[in-house]
Amino acid sequence: MSDMNRGPYQWTYESIVDAVPGVTFPDWFALTVQLALFEGLLVIFAWRYDLWNAVPAGTAAVVVATAGSAVMLTISRRIRKLTTPSAYRKLLFGSSIEVVLGLFSYIGLITYLFVYNPRQGGTPLLESLLGTRPPIPAVFLTLLVLWDVCYRIGTAWWSSVTGFWVAVRHQPDDSTRTQLRQVDSIVIGFAVIQLVLVPFVWGYDLLVVALIGHVVAVICVSGSAIFVRSRG
């Protein structure tokens, strides 16, 4: 990652990458590696096990996960340049609540994939992508990418909630207020990007409702934060 001073609080994503001893990656390189590694493995497994029908959905998930990484870095870079309460930075970066929220969404998704039959006599989503006897490496990669997506969803939730909290509790100067509104807009933008996954789960109503509901919730909370800041 870049050598920017992150302060005492970091997102779990930042901590993992920064934990590599003696190595400092620029942000663009870390994002490129993430995209190339996941997409490369996706294509290799599609070729090896003839799973080309799963490539569009897999690519969409990889793009959403990588976009989430970029958004996290953008938000952290902007917030750390601003004068904001230390309690806000601690909650946003140092609480690891985004991991907990991501874990809840991931457990719900895994339960859906392996237990819930979405339609009477229909084909489960995992089977429709990977076949009736999915290869173990392909399942491993699928679950890994899905965790990455769920973690970014948890990050969007937490960024949205803490953004609204600080909007209500803290009255910064006009310049800081404007930049915090931009951060709220970035969070909304990332949530909207996740809608590219909807066509790939269309027909699986519970997933569609959960995904759209998540996006609507982020828009409402972060939109409320923007409204509060605009009136300040």
Rosetta constraint file for C-alpha pairs under 8 A:
AtomPair CA 1 CA 14 HARMONIC 7.94 0.50
AtomPair CA 1 CA 17 HARMONIC 6.85 0.50
AtomPair CA 1 CA 18 HARMONIC 6.44 0.50
AtomPair CA 1 CA 24 HARMONIC 5.27 0.50
AtomPair CA 1 CA 25 HARMONIC 3.82 0.50
AtomPair CA 1 CA 26 HARMONIC 4.59 0.50
AtomPair CA 1 CA 27 HARMONIC 5.10 0.50
AtomPair CA 1 CA 29 HARMONIC 7.96 0.50
AtomPair CA 1 CA 30 HARMONIC 6.60 0.50
AtomPair CA 2 CA 24 HARMONIC 6.37 0.50
AtomPair CA 2 CA 25 HARMONIC 5.66 0.50
AtomPair CA 2 CA 26 HARMONIC 4.36 0.50
AtomPair CA 2 CA 27 HARMONIC 5.74 0.50
AtomPair CA 3 CA 24 HARMONIC 6.95 0.50
AtomPair CA 3 CA 26 HARMONIC 7.75 0.50
AtomPair CA 6 CA 10 HARMONIC 6.71 0.50
AtomPair CA 6 CA 80 HARMONIC 7.14 0.50
AtomPair CA 8 CA 94 HARMONIC 7.96 0.50
AtomPair CA 9 CA 89 HARMONIC 7.06 0.50
AtomPair CA 9 CA 90 HARMONIC 6.01 0.50
AtomPair CA 9 CA 93 HARMONIC 5.31 0.50
AtomPair CA 9 CA 94 HARMONIC 4.58 0.50
AtomPair CA 10 CA 14 HARMONIC 6.03 0.50
AtomPair CA 10 CA 15 HARMONIC 6.15 0.50
AtomPair CA 10 CA 93 HARMONIC 4.73 0.50
AtomPair CA 10 CA 94 HARMONIC 5.45 0.50
AtomPair CA 11 CA 15 HARMONIC 6.32 0.50
AtomPair CA 11 CA 92 HARMONIC 7.79 0.50
AtomPair CA 11 CA 93 HARMONIC 4.67 0.50
AtomPair CA 11 CA 94 HARMONIC 6.25 0.50
AtomPair CA 11 CA 96 HARMONIC 6.73 0.50
AtomPair CA 12 CA 16 HARMONIC 6.19 0.50
AtomPair CA 12 CA 93 HARMONIC 7.96 0.50
AtomPair CA 12 CA 96 HARMONIC 6.55 0.50
AtomPair CA 12 CA 99 HARMONIC 7.52 0.50
AtomPair CA 13 CA 17 HARMONIC 6.52 0.50
AtomPair CA 14 CA 18 HARMONIC 5.96 0.50
AtomPair CA 15 CA 19 HARMONIC 5.89 0.50
AtomPair CA 16 CA 20 HARMONIC 7.38 0.50
AtomPair CA 18 CA 23 HARMONIC 7.83 0.50
AtomPair CA 18 CA 24 HARMONIC 7.36 0.50
AtomPair CA 25 CA 29 HARMONIC 6.26 0.50
AtomPair CA 25 CA 30 HARMONIC 6.23 0.50
AtomPair CA 26 CA 30 HARMONIC 6.55 0.50
AtomPair CA 27 CA 31 HARMONIC 6.29 0.50
AtomPair CA 27 CA 73 HARMONIC 7.62 0.50
AtomPair CA 28 CA 32 HARMONIC 6.09 0.50
AtomPair CA 29 CA 33 HARMONIC 6.12 0.50
AtomPair CA 30 CA 34 HARMONIC 6.25 0.50
AtomPair CA 31 CA 35 HARMONIC 6.23 0.50
AtomPair CA 31 CA 66 HARMONIC 6.43 0.50
AtomPair CA 31 CA 69 HARMONIC 7.05 0.50
AtomPair CA 31 CA 70 HARMONIC 6.97 0.50
AtomPair CA 32 CA 36 HARMONIC 5.94 0.50
AtomPair CA 33 CA 37 HARMONIC 5.76 0.50
AtomPair CA 34 CA 38 HARMONIC 6.22 0.50
AtomPair CA 34 CA 66 HARMONIC 6.72 0.50
AtomPair CA 35 CA 39 HARMONIC 5.93 0.50
AtomPair CA 35 CA 62 HARMONIC 6.67 0.50
AtomPair CA 35 CA 63 HARMONIC 7.16 0.50
AtomPair CA 35 CA 66 HARMONIC 6.13 0.50
AtomPair CA 36 CA 40 HARMONIC 5.57 0.50
AtomPair CA 37 CA 41 HARMONIC 6.17 0.50
AtomPair CA 38 CA 42 HARMONIC 6.09 0.50
AtomPair CA 38 CA 62 HARMONIC 6.62 0.50
AtomPair CA 38 CA 141 HARMONIC 7.99 0.50
AtomPair CA 38 CA 145 HARMONIC 7.64 0.50
AtomPair CA 39 CA 43 HARMONIC 6.25 0.50
AtomPair CA 39 CA 59 HARMONIC 6.56 0.50
AtomPair CA 39 CA 62 HARMONIC 6.80 0.50
AtomPair CA 40 CA 44 HARMONIC 6.20 0.50
AtomPair CA 41 CA 45 HARMONIC 6.06 0.50
AtomPair CA 41 CA 141 HARMONIC 7.79 0.50
AtomPair CA 42 CA 46 HARMONIC 6.10 0.50
AtomPair CA 42 CA 55 HARMONIC 6.89 0.50
AtomPair CA 42 CA 58 HARMONIC 7.07 0.50
AtomPair CA 42 CA 59 HARMONIC 7.80 0.50
AtomPair CA 42 CA 138 HARMONIC 7.90 0.50
AtomPair CA 42 CA 141 HARMONIC 7.59 0.50
AtomPair CA 43 CA 47 HARMONIC 6.12 0.50
AtomPair CA 43 CA 52 HARMONIC 7.98 0.50
AtomPair CA 43 CA 55 HARMONIC 7.11 0.50
AtomPair CA 44 CA 48 HARMONIC 6.03 0.50
AtomPair CA 45 CA 49 HARMONIC 5.83 0.50
AtomPair CA 45 CA 50 HARMONIC 7.65 0.50
AtomPair CA 45 CA 51 HARMONIC 7.20 0.50
AtomPair CA 45 CA 137 HARMONIC 7.55 0.50
AtomPair CA 45 CA 138 HARMONIC 6.23 0.50
AtomPair CA 46 CA 50 HARMONIC 5.16 0.50
AtomPair CA 46 CA 51 HARMONIC 4.27 0.50
AtomPair CA 46 CA 52 HARMONIC 5.07 0.50
AtomPair CA 46 CA 54 HARMONIC 7.49 0.50
AtomPair CA 46 CA 55 HARMONIC 6.95 0.50
AtomPair CA 47 CA 51 HARMONIC 6.80 0.50
AtomPair CA 47 CA 52 HARMONIC 7.05 0.50
AtomPair CA 49 CA 135 HARMONIC 7.34 0.50
AtomPair CA 51 CA 55 HARMONIC 7.21 0.50
AtomPair CA 51 CA 129 HARMONIC 7.57 0.50
AtomPair CA 51 CA 130 HARMONIC 6.47 0.50
AtomPair CA 53 CA 129 HARMONIC 6.71 0.50
AtomPair CA 54 CA 58 HARMONIC 6.03 0.50
AtomPair CA 54 CA 129 HARMONIC 5.02 0.50
AtomPair CA 54 CA 130 HARMONIC 6.80 0.50
AtomPair CA 55 CA 59 HARMONIC 5.83 0.50
AtomPair CA 56 CA 60 HARMONIC 6.20 0.50
AtomPair CA 57 CA 61 HARMONIC 6.33 0.50
AtomPair CA 57 CA 197 HARMONIC 7.34 0.50
AtomPair CA 57 CA 200 HARMONIC 5.88 0.50
AtomPair CA 58 CA 62 HARMONIC 6.20 0.50
AtomPair CA 58 CA 142 HARMONIC 7.63 0.50
AtomPair CA 59 CA 63 HARMONIC 6.10 0.50
AtomPair CA 60 CA 64 HARMONIC 6.23 0.50
AtomPair CA 60 CA 196 HARMONIC 6.85 0.50
AtomPair CA 60 CA 197 HARMONIC 6.43 0.50
AtomPair CA 61 CA 65 HARMONIC 6.16 0.50
AtomPair CA 61 CA 145 HARMONIC 6.87 0.50
AtomPair CA 61 CA 146 HARMONIC 7.23 0.50
AtomPair CA 61 CA 149 HARMONIC 6.71 0.50
AtomPair CA 61 CA 197 HARMONIC 6.93 0.50
AtomPair CA 62 CA 66 HARMONIC 6.11 0.50
AtomPair CA 62 CA 145 HARMONIC 6.57 0.50
AtomPair CA 62 CA 149 HARMONIC 7.84 0.50
AtomPair CA 63 CA 67 HARMONIC 5.94 0.50
AtomPair CA 64 CA 68 HARMONIC 6.07 0.50
AtomPair CA 64 CA 149 HARMONIC 6.64 0.50
AtomPair CA 64 CA 193 HARMONIC 6.97 0.50
AtomPair CA 64 CA 194 HARMONIC 6.15 0.50
AtomPair CA 65 CA 69 HARMONIC 6.45 0.50
AtomPair CA 65 CA 145 HARMONIC 7.44 0.50
AtomPair CA 65 CA 148 HARMONIC 5.74 0.50
AtomPair CA 65 CA 149 HARMONIC 4.91 0.50
AtomPair CA 65 CA 152 HARMONIC 6.55 0.50
AtomPair CA 66 CA 70 HARMONIC 6.36 0.50
AtomPair CA 67 CA 71 HARMONIC 6.12 0.50
AtomPair CA 67 CA 190 HARMONIC 7.41 0.50
AtomPair CA 68 CA 72 HARMONIC 6.13 0.50
AtomPair CA 68 CA 149 HARMONIC 7.77 0.50
AtomPair CA 68 CA 152 HARMONIC 5.39 0.50
AtomPair CA 68 CA 190 HARMONIC 6.87 0.50
AtomPair CA 69 CA 73 HARMONIC 6.32 0.50
AtomPair CA 69 CA 152 HARMONIC 7.43 0.50
AtomPair CA 70 CA 74 HARMONIC 6.13 0.50
AtomPair CA 71 CA 75 HARMONIC 6.03 0.50
AtomPair CA 71 CA 186 HARMONIC 7.24 0.50
AtomPair CA 71 CA 187 HARMONIC 7.57 0.50
AtomPair CA 71 CA 190 HARMONIC 7.02 0.50
AtomPair CA 72 CA 76 HARMONIC 6.08 0.50
AtomPair CA 72 CA 155 HARMONIC 7.82 0.50
AtomPair CA 73 CA 77 HARMONIC 6.00 0.50
AtomPair CA 74 CA 78 HARMONIC 6.22 0.50
AtomPair CA 75 CA 79 HARMONIC 6.00 0.50
AtomPair CA 75 CA 183 HARMONIC 6.25 0.50
AtomPair CA 75 CA 186 HARMONIC 7.81 0.50
AtomPair CA 76 CA 80 HARMONIC 6.04 0.50
AtomPair CA 77 CA 81 HARMONIC 6.59 0.50
AtomPair CA 78 CA 82 HARMONIC 6.75 0.50
AtomPair CA 78 CA 179 HARMONIC 7.84 0.50
AtomPair CA 78 CA 183 HARMONIC 7.59 0.50
AtomPair CA 79 CA 84 HARMONIC 7.64 0.50
AtomPair CA 79 CA 89 HARMONIC 7.89 0.50
AtomPair CA 79 CA 180 HARMONIC 7.74 0.50
AtomPair CA 82 CA 176 HARMONIC 6.41 0.50
AtomPair CA 83 CA 172 HARMONIC 7.82 0.50
AtomPair CA 83 CA 176 HARMONIC 7.22 0.50
AtomPair CA 84 CA 88 HARMONIC 6.93 0.50
AtomPair CA 84 CA 89 HARMONIC 7.37 0.50
AtomPair CA 84 CA 170 HARMONIC 8.00 0.50
AtomPair CA 84 CA 172 HARMONIC 7.60 0.50
AtomPair CA 85 CA 89 HARMONIC 6.76 0.50
AtomPair CA 85 CA 170 HARMONIC 7.66 0.50
AtomPair CA 86 CA 90 HARMONIC 6.02 0.50
AtomPair CA 87 CA 91 HARMONIC 6.09 0.50
AtomPair CA 88 CA 92 HARMONIC 6.03 0.50
AtomPair CA 88 CA 162 HARMONIC 6.99 0.50
AtomPair CA 88 CA 166 HARMONIC 6.57 0.50
AtomPair CA 89 CA 93 HARMONIC 5.76 0.50
AtomPair CA 89 CA 94 HARMONIC 7.22 0.50
AtomPair CA 90 CA 94 HARMONIC 4.72 0.50
AtomPair CA 90 CA 95 HARMONIC 6.32 0.50
AtomPair CA 91 CA 95 HARMONIC 5.13 0.50
AtomPair CA 91 CA 97 HARMONIC 7.99 0.50
AtomPair CA 91 CA 162 HARMONIC 7.23 0.50
AtomPair CA 92 CA 96 HARMONIC 7.97 0.50
AtomPair CA 92 CA 158 HARMONIC 7.02 0.50
AtomPair CA 92 CA 159 HARMONIC 6.53 0.50
AtomPair CA 92 CA 162 HARMONIC 6.41 0.50
AtomPair CA 96 CA 100 HARMONIC 6.86 0.50
AtomPair CA 97 CA 101 HARMONIC 6.19 0.50
AtomPair CA 97 CA 158 HARMONIC 7.02 0.50
AtomPair CA 98 CA 102 HARMONIC 5.96 0.50
AtomPair CA 98 CA 151 HARMONIC 6.93 0.50
AtomPair CA 98 CA 154 HARMONIC 4.77 0.50
AtomPair CA 98 CA 155 HARMONIC 4.73 0.50
AtomPair CA 98 CA 156 HARMONIC 7.99 0.50
AtomPair CA 98 CA 157 HARMONIC 7.42 0.50
AtomPair CA 98 CA 158 HARMONIC 5.65 0.50
AtomPair CA 99 CA 103 HARMONIC 5.95 0.50
AtomPair CA 99 CA 151 HARMONIC 6.14 0.50
AtomPair CA 99 CA 154 HARMONIC 6.52 0.50
AtomPair CA 99 CA 155 HARMONIC 7.48 0.50
AtomPair CA 100 CA 104 HARMONIC 6.29 0.50
AtomPair CA 100 CA 154 HARMONIC 7.48 0.50
AtomPair CA 101 CA 105 HARMONIC 6.40 0.50
AtomPair CA 101 CA 151 HARMONIC 7.52 0.50
AtomPair CA 101 CA 154 HARMONIC 4.69 0.50
AtomPair CA 101 CA 155 HARMONIC 7.71 0.50
AtomPair CA 101 CA 157 HARMONIC 7.67 0.50
AtomPair CA 101 CA 158 HARMONIC 7.83 0.50
AtomPair CA 102 CA 106 HARMONIC 6.03 0.50
AtomPair CA 102 CA 147 HARMONIC 7.70 0.50
AtomPair CA 102 CA 150 HARMONIC 4.93 0.50
AtomPair CA 102 CA 151 HARMONIC 4.21 0.50
AtomPair CA 102 CA 152 HARMONIC 7.05 0.50
AtomPair CA 102 CA 153 HARMONIC 6.27 0.50
AtomPair CA 102 CA 154 HARMONIC 4.13 0.50
AtomPair CA 102 CA 155 HARMONIC 7.25 0.50
AtomPair CA 103 CA 107 HARMONIC 6.04 0.50
AtomPair CA 103 CA 147 HARMONIC 7.92 0.50
AtomPair CA 103 CA 150 HARMONIC 7.20 0.50
AtomPair CA 103 CA 151 HARMONIC 7.00 0.50
AtomPair CA 103 CA 154 HARMONIC 7.84 0.50
AtomPair CA 104 CA 108 HARMONIC 6.21 0.50
AtomPair CA 105 CA 109 HARMONIC 6.13 0.50
AtomPair CA 105 CA 150 HARMONIC 6.05 0.50
AtomPair CA 105 CA 154 HARMONIC 7.54 0.50
AtomPair CA 106 CA 110 HARMONIC 6.08 0.50
AtomPair CA 106 CA 146 HARMONIC 7.43 0.50
AtomPair CA 106 CA 147 HARMONIC 6.07 0.50
AtomPair CA 106 CA 150 HARMONIC 5.61 0.50
AtomPair CA 106 CA 151 HARMONIC 7.87 0.50
AtomPair CA 107 CA 111 HARMONIC 6.05 0.50
AtomPair CA 108 CA 112 HARMONIC 6.21 0.50
AtomPair CA 109 CA 113 HARMONIC 6.16 0.50
AtomPair CA 110 CA 114 HARMONIC 6.12 0.50
AtomPair CA 111 CA 115 HARMONIC 5.45 0.50
AtomPair CA 111 CA 116 HARMONIC 6.76 0.50
AtomPair CA 112 CA 116 HARMONIC 4.73 0.50
AtomPair CA 112 CA 117 HARMONIC 7.63 0.50
AtomPair CA 113 CA 124 HARMONIC 7.05 0.50
AtomPair CA 113 CA 125 HARMONIC 6.57 0.50
AtomPair CA 113 CA 126 HARMONIC 6.16 0.50
AtomPair CA 114 CA 126 HARMONIC 7.90 0.50
AtomPair CA 117 CA 122 HARMONIC 7.51 0.50
AtomPair CA 117 CA 123 HARMONIC 7.89 0.50
AtomPair CA 117 CA 124 HARMONIC 6.07 0.50
AtomPair CA 118 CA 122 HARMONIC 7.09 0.50
AtomPair CA 118 CA 124 HARMONIC 6.72 0.50
AtomPair CA 118 CA 204 HARMONIC 5.99 0.50
AtomPair CA 118 CA 205 HARMONIC 7.44 0.50
AtomPair CA 118 CA 206 HARMONIC 7.57 0.50
AtomPair CA 119 CA 123 HARMONIC 7.49 0.50
AtomPair CA 119 CA 124 HARMONIC 8.00 0.50
AtomPair CA 119 CA 204 HARMONIC 7.58 0.50
AtomPair CA 123 CA 127 HARMONIC 6.51 0.50
AtomPair CA 123 CA 128 HARMONIC 6.10 0.50
AtomPair CA 124 CA 128 HARMONIC 6.22 0.50
AtomPair CA 125 CA 129 HARMONIC 6.44 0.50
AtomPair CA 125 CA 201 HARMONIC 7.56 0.50
AtomPair CA 125 CA 204 HARMONIC 7.68 0.50
AtomPair CA 126 CA 130 HARMONIC 5.98 0.50
AtomPair CA 126 CA 131 HARMONIC 7.47 0.50
AtomPair CA 127 CA 131 HARMONIC 4.58 0.50
AtomPair CA 127 CA 132 HARMONIC 5.33 0.50
AtomPair CA 127 CA 133 HARMONIC 7.87 0.50
AtomPair CA 127 CA 134 HARMONIC 7.40 0.50
AtomPair CA 128 CA 132 HARMONIC 7.93 0.50
AtomPair CA 130 CA 134 HARMONIC 5.05 0.50
AtomPair CA 130 CA 135 HARMONIC 7.63 0.50
AtomPair CA 130 CA 138 HARMONIC 7.60 0.50
AtomPair CA 130 CA 139 HARMONIC 7.81 0.50
AtomPair CA 134 CA 138 HARMONIC 6.97 0.50
AtomPair CA 134 CA 139 HARMONIC 6.61 0.50
AtomPair CA 135 CA 139 HARMONIC 6.31 0.50
AtomPair CA 136 CA 140 HARMONIC 6.12 0.50
AtomPair CA 137 CA 141 HARMONIC 6.24 0.50
AtomPair CA 138 CA 142 HARMONIC 6.07 0.50
AtomPair CA 139 CA 143 HARMONIC 6.14 0.50
AtomPair CA 140 CA 144 HARMONIC 6.16 0.50
AtomPair CA 141 CA 145 HARMONIC 6.13 0.50
AtomPair CA 142 CA 146 HARMONIC 6.09 0.50
AtomPair CA 143 CA 147 HARMONIC 6.10 0.50
AtomPair CA 144 CA 148 HARMONIC 6.38 0.50
AtomPair CA 145 CA 149 HARMONIC 6.28 0.50
AtomPair CA 146 CA 150 HARMONIC 6.10 0.50
AtomPair CA 147 CA 151 HARMONIC 5.98 0.50
AtomPair CA 148 CA 152 HARMONIC 6.37 0.50
AtomPair CA 149 CA 153 HARMONIC 6.28 0.50
AtomPair CA 150 CA 154 HARMONIC 6.18 0.50
AtomPair CA 151 CA 155 HARMONIC 6.22 0.50
AtomPair CA 152 CA 156 HARMONIC 6.20 0.50
AtomPair CA 153 CA 157 HARMONIC 6.32 0.50
AtomPair CA 153 CA 191 HARMONIC 7.65 0.50
AtomPair CA 154 CA 158 HARMONIC 6.22 0.50
AtomPair CA 155 CA 159 HARMONIC 5.94 0.50
AtomPair CA 156 CA 160 HARMONIC 6.01 0.50
AtomPair CA 156 CA 187 HARMONIC 6.15 0.50
AtomPair CA 156 CA 190 HARMONIC 7.50 0.50
AtomPair CA 156 CA 191 HARMONIC 6.75 0.50
AtomPair CA 156 CA 218 HARMONIC 7.24 0.50
AtomPair CA 157 CA 161 HARMONIC 6.24 0.50
AtomPair CA 157 CA 218 HARMONIC 6.39 0.50
AtomPair CA 158 CA 162 HARMONIC 6.02 0.50
AtomPair CA 159 CA 163 HARMONIC 5.82 0.50
AtomPair CA 159 CA 187 HARMONIC 7.01 0.50
AtomPair CA 160 CA 164 HARMONIC 6.32 0.50
AtomPair CA 160 CA 184 HARMONIC 7.00 0.50
AtomPair CA 160 CA 187 HARMONIC 6.71 0.50
AtomPair CA 160 CA 218 HARMONIC 6.03 0.50
AtomPair CA 160 CA 221 HARMONIC 6.10 0.50
AtomPair CA 160 CA 222 HARMONIC 5.18 0.50
AtomPair CA 161 CA 165 HARMONIC 6.24 0.50
AtomPair CA 161 CA 221 HARMONIC 6.64 0.50
AtomPair CA 161 CA 222 HARMONIC 7.41 0.50
AtomPair CA 162 CA 166 HARMONIC 6.15 0.50
AtomPair CA 163 CA 167 HARMONIC 6.14 0.50
AtomPair CA 163 CA 184 HARMONIC 6.79 0.50
AtomPair CA 163 CA 222 HARMONIC 6.80 0.50
AtomPair CA 163 CA 225 HARMONIC 6.46 0.50
AtomPair CA 164 CA 168 HARMONIC 6.35 0.50
AtomPair CA 164 CA 221 HARMONIC 6.47 0.50
AtomPair CA 164 CA 222 HARMONIC 6.25 0.50
AtomPair CA 164 CA 224 HARMONIC 6.93 0.50
AtomPair CA 164 CA 225 HARMONIC 4.53 0.50
AtomPair CA 165 CA 169 HARMONIC 6.20 0.50
AtomPair CA 165 CA 225 HARMONIC 7.95 0.50
AtomPair CA 166 CA 170 HARMONIC 5.33 0.50
AtomPair CA 167 CA 171 HARMONIC 7.17 0.50
AtomPair CA 167 CA 225 HARMONIC 5.65 0.50
AtomPair CA 167 CA 226 HARMONIC 7.94 0.50
AtomPair CA 167 CA 228 HARMONIC 6.34 0.50
AtomPair CA 167 CA 229 HARMONIC 6.03 0.50
AtomPair CA 168 CA 225 HARMONIC 7.62 0.50
AtomPair CA 168 CA 228 HARMONIC 6.89 0.50
AtomPair CA 171 CA 177 HARMONIC 7.80 0.50
AtomPair CA 171 CA 232 HARMONIC 6.97 0.50
AtomPair CA 172 CA 176 HARMONIC 5.93 0.50
AtomPair CA 172 CA 177 HARMONIC 5.84 0.50
AtomPair CA 173 CA 177 HARMONIC 6.10 0.50
AtomPair CA 174 CA 178 HARMONIC 6.17 0.50
AtomPair CA 175 CA 179 HARMONIC 6.39 0.50
AtomPair CA 176 CA 180 HARMONIC 6.11 0.50
AtomPair CA 177 CA 181 HARMONIC 6.25 0.50
AtomPair CA 177 CA 229 HARMONIC 6.28 0.50
AtomPair CA 178 CA 182 HARMONIC 6.45 0.50
AtomPair CA 178 CA 229 HARMONIC 7.94 0.50
AtomPair CA 179 CA 183 HARMONIC 6.40 0.50
AtomPair CA 180 CA 184 HARMONIC 6.30 0.50
AtomPair CA 181 CA 185 HARMONIC 6.22 0.50
AtomPair CA 181 CA 225 HARMONIC 7.60 0.50
AtomPair CA 181 CA 226 HARMONIC 5.35 0.50
AtomPair CA 181 CA 229 HARMONIC 6.97 0.50
AtomPair CA 182 CA 186 HARMONIC 6.22 0.50
AtomPair CA 183 CA 187 HARMONIC 6.35 0.50
AtomPair CA 184 CA 188 HARMONIC 6.36 0.50
AtomPair CA 184 CA 222 HARMONIC 5.46 0.50
AtomPair CA 184 CA 223 HARMONIC 7.36 0.50
AtomPair CA 184 CA 225 HARMONIC 7.19 0.50
AtomPair CA 184 CA 226 HARMONIC 6.63 0.50
AtomPair CA 185 CA 189 HARMONIC 6.09 0.50
AtomPair CA 185 CA 222 HARMONIC 7.35 0.50
AtomPair CA 185 CA 223 HARMONIC 7.82 0.50
AtomPair CA 185 CA 226 HARMONIC 7.89 0.50
AtomPair CA 186 CA 190 HARMONIC 6.21 0.50
AtomPair CA 187 CA 191 HARMONIC 6.35 0.50
AtomPair CA 187 CA 218 HARMONIC 7.75 0.50
AtomPair CA 187 CA 222 HARMONIC 7.35 0.50
AtomPair CA 188 CA 192 HARMONIC 6.25 0.50
AtomPair CA 188 CA 215 HARMONIC 7.89 0.50
AtomPair CA 188 CA 218 HARMONIC 6.33 0.50
AtomPair CA 188 CA 219 HARMONIC 5.51 0.50
AtomPair CA 188 CA 222 HARMONIC 6.66 0.50
AtomPair CA 188 CA 223 HARMONIC 7.83 0.50
AtomPair CA 189 CA 193 HARMONIC 6.27 0.50
AtomPair CA 190 CA 194 HARMONIC 6.68 0.50
AtomPair CA 191 CA 195 HARMONIC 7.40 0.50
AtomPair CA 191 CA 214 HARMONIC 7.87 0.50
AtomPair CA 191 CA 215 HARMONIC 5.26 0.50
AtomPair CA 191 CA 218 HARMONIC 6.79 0.50
AtomPair CA 191 CA 219 HARMONIC 7.69 0.50
AtomPair CA 192 CA 215 HARMONIC 6.20 0.50
AtomPair CA 194 CA 198 HARMONIC 7.89 0.50
AtomPair CA 194 CA 211 HARMONIC 7.90 0.50
AtomPair CA 194 CA 215 HARMONIC 7.69 0.50
AtomPair CA 195 CA 211 HARMONIC 7.33 0.50
AtomPair CA 195 CA 212 HARMONIC 7.09 0.50
AtomPair CA 195 CA 215 HARMONIC 7.69 0.50
AtomPair CA 197 CA 201 HARMONIC 6.82 0.50
AtomPair CA 198 CA 202 HARMONIC 5.93 0.50
AtomPair CA 198 CA 208 HARMONIC 6.15 0.50
AtomPair CA 198 CA 211 HARMONIC 7.32 0.50
AtomPair CA 198 CA 212 HARMONIC 7.94 0.50
AtomPair CA 201 CA 205 HARMONIC 7.94 0.50
AtomPair CA 201 CA 207 HARMONIC 6.63 0.50
AtomPair CA 201 CA 208 HARMONIC 6.41 0.50
AtomPair CA 202 CA 208 HARMONIC 6.41 0.50
AtomPair CA 203 CA 208 HARMONIC 7.81 0.50
AtomPair CA 204 CA 208 HARMONIC 6.35 0.50
AtomPair CA 205 CA 209 HARMONIC 6.07 0.50
AtomPair CA 206 CA 210 HARMONIC 6.10 0.50
AtomPair CA 207 CA 211 HARMONIC 6.01 0.50
AtomPair CA 208 CA 212 HARMONIC 6.06 0.50
AtomPair CA 209 CA 213 HARMONIC 5.67 0.50
AtomPair CA 210 CA 214 HARMONIC 6.04 0.50
AtomPair CA 211 CA 215 HARMONIC 6.45 0.50
AtomPair CA 212 CA 216 HARMONIC 6.15 0.50
AtomPair CA 213 CA 217 HARMONIC 6.06 0.50
AtomPair CA 214 CA 218 HARMONIC 6.32 0.50
AtomPair CA 215 CA 219 HARMONIC 6.19 0.50
AtomPair CA 216 CA 220 HARMONIC 6.13 0.50
AtomPair CA 217 CA 221 HARMONIC 6.17 0.50
AtomPair CA 218 CA 222 HARMONIC 5.82 0.50
AtomPair CA 218 CA 223 HARMONIC 7.80 0.50
AtomPair CA 219 CA 223 HARMONIC 5.41 0.50
AtomPair CA 220 CA 224 HARMONIC 5.95 0.50
AtomPair CA 221 CA 225 HARMONIC 6.37 0.50
AtomPair CA 222 CA 226 HARMONIC 6.28 0.50
AtomPair CA 223 CA 227 HARMONIC 6.24 0.50
AtomPair CA 224 CA 228 HARMONIC 6.15 0.50
AtomPair CA 225 CA 229 HARMONIC 6.16 0.50
AtomPair CA 226 CA 230 HARMONIC 6.06 0.50
AtomPair CA 227 CA 231 HARMONIC 6.43 0.50
AtomPair CA 228 CA 232 HARMONIC 6.40 0.50
